[in-house]
Amino acid sequence: MRRFWLLFSQAVTVLLAAWFVVATLKPGWIGRDGTMSVATGVPLVENNAPAGGAAPPGSFRLAAQRASAAVVSINTSKAPERHPSANDPWFRFFFGDRGLAPQAGLGSGVIISPDGYILTNNHVVEGADEIEVVLNDSRRARGKVIGTDPDTDLAILKIALDRLPVITLGNSDALAVGDQVLAIGNPFGVGQTVTGGIVSALGRNQLGINTFENFIQTDAAINPGNSGGALVDGNGHLMGINTAIYSRSGGSMGIGFAIPVSTAKLVLEGIVKDGVVRRGWIGVEPADLSPELMDTFGVKAKRGVLITGVLQNGPAAQAGVRPGDVIVEVADKQVANVSELLSGVAALKPGTAARFKVLRRDESVDLNVTPGLRPKPPKLPQRPER
């Protein structure tokens, strides 16, 4: 009996010694009630606020949630172009079956109507044989091209699905430099991504991207695959369709461009109603003001667009526009260069008169010009294959 008592005493002594050592060196291992606990030994400060609570100050969570559901991914495929010598046995022996793999493309789009209409870029779907639209909720549908407008690089698709999320259209004319915006799309195919920035500039033109240019410039990251995606404001309202970037590396350098939603609405209305975009045309040959031209025509204007030629019996000639006139306003909007004049005239409704403010020598003249329908550009002859 004495032997067992000694063993018990020694065991208790060892346990008490171990507890004392742990309490001294590693107190975090011992709970407040004196019991041993398994812990990291690192003191942590945690916020146990429930998930999905109120957004923190300055967060764009709600804007992203409202807009993201209506932004889709667009996958395109195009049949491969066969080499002219593909059927030659010797060619196939040395080079194999070249060009037989289908060409795949990737872009984004925005659902703008419960009927399934989607806005995207023309270059996203141009030449595609098959178009697959993938919604943010993982539903998939085949996209049908309703119409395209290469002059603005916009296209209208339609899908046949119910319960579609729809984005709210904003007023892009109310944007100002410094306003915060979000760019939403599927860059590089990694999945839907939201990036943030500000409006860096408005009315960007003369970039050589489209025929009609009036871009919103932003520093929100836009990358390949974002084309056709949404540029939204802090409320999640659509302000533009992301379309291009300036880059030396192929990735974002903080200079991205979006087509204003005001332009997109005009294209949408024209394509859905008439199957084509009807633009105004007045039949003049414009030129940006330069010292040489101003001397030649005796012009003293400091801003506007010089008219160097007028088409005989065209809309401008019938309204009284003459060579040497300087157009400074179209429909009460100032124009400072040829690109702005082209866009301003194109936005006019054919057959409906609009007021033009013209400087003629030292005199200001108001003319009512009734634009005609802008003719389609002639197709360039195809190069013969060699």
Secondary structure by P-SEA (a helix, b strand, c coil): caaaaaaaaaaaaaaaaaaaaaaacccccccccccccccccbbbbbbccccccccccccaaaaaaaccccbbbbbbbbccccccccccaaaaaaccccccbbbbbbbccccccccbbbbbbccccccccbbbbbccccbbbbbbbccccccccbbbbbbbccbbbbbbbccccccccccccccccccccccbbbbbbccccccccccccccccbbbbbccccccccccccccccccccccccccccccccccccbbbbccaaaaaaaaaaaaaccbbbbbbcccccccccaaaaaaaccccccccccccccccccccccccccccccccccccccccaaaaaaaaaaccccbbbbbbbbcccbbbbbbcccccccccccccccccc
